[in-house]
Amino acid sequence: MWWFQQGLSFLPVALVVWSAASFVFSYITAIVLHHVDPLVPYISDTGTIPPERCLFGIMLNVSTFLGMATMYVRYKQVSALSPEKPKILRLNKLGLTLGWMSCFGLCIIANFQKCILYYIHVLGACLTFGVGSLYMLVQTILSYLMQPELHSKDIFWARLAVFLWSCCSILSMFVSSVVLYSGLYGQNLVQKLHWDPQERGYTPHMISTVSEWSLAFSFLSFFLTYIRDFQKISLQAVVSLQGQTLHESPQSFRAEEQALLTAGSL
């Protein structure tokens, strides 16, 4: 059995590989068609013009589903490992809520392009990366609280390092974007897909784009830390039949109906 076939480790593997492929394939398509500059464009710019926009959207929608599934399995795992620790259980529920909000933001990014509905796209980015960073923080805290009995110190330090990496990327991207779009370097820069190195604003533009790619891959790196944990967990569905055929009413429902009829007759 291969390492990614153990337990549910295929979930974070699929999330990371598929999401990275969505960035790379849309980037290659946009470059081949000369829709963006080859040197580190915004990730969103590589999914603005058809046909890469279609590829970008559908692949990120699949990433949204994989992200939600991965976060749910992580939630169930922590709940099973610490059933009698209220603090951990509260943090675990908070983490799932933040994680699914981040996934919803990714769905917004996939379906509302920057050059068409800029403010909705920015909202999606804030949910994905801002709320997503809070999710990473909660999971890092959980890893700290669960060591050394349930988690090794190495996993905690790895997640802390990736979380700090994402924070630095967010800070760098925020500052450079504020400077770039402050109006000092012209108007309508949101619609600009091609940049000349001699143009004013090229330096903050490059800092912003590099920070965005760094931020995206910091998120993917965080989910890589789930692989070892997910190798030790499996989920199964339990089917409980309440009747011999699908058109029968369940026994409990029929008992309640009989009780109501009896009460009505009295």
Secondary structure, DSSP 8 states (H G I E B T S, - for coil): --GGGSTTTHHHHHHHHHHHHHHHHHHHHHHHTTSS-SS---TGGGGSSTTHHHHHHHHHHHHHHHHHHHHHHHHHHHHHH-TT-HHHHHHHHHHHHHHHHHHHHHHHHHHS-TTTSHHHHHHHHIIIIIIHHHHHHHHHHHHHHTTTTTS-HHHHHHHHHHHHHHHHHHHHHHHHHHHHTTSTT-S-GGG-----TTSTTHHHHHHHHHHHHHHHHHHHHHHHTTHHHHTT---------SSSSTTS--HHHHHHHHHHHHHHH-
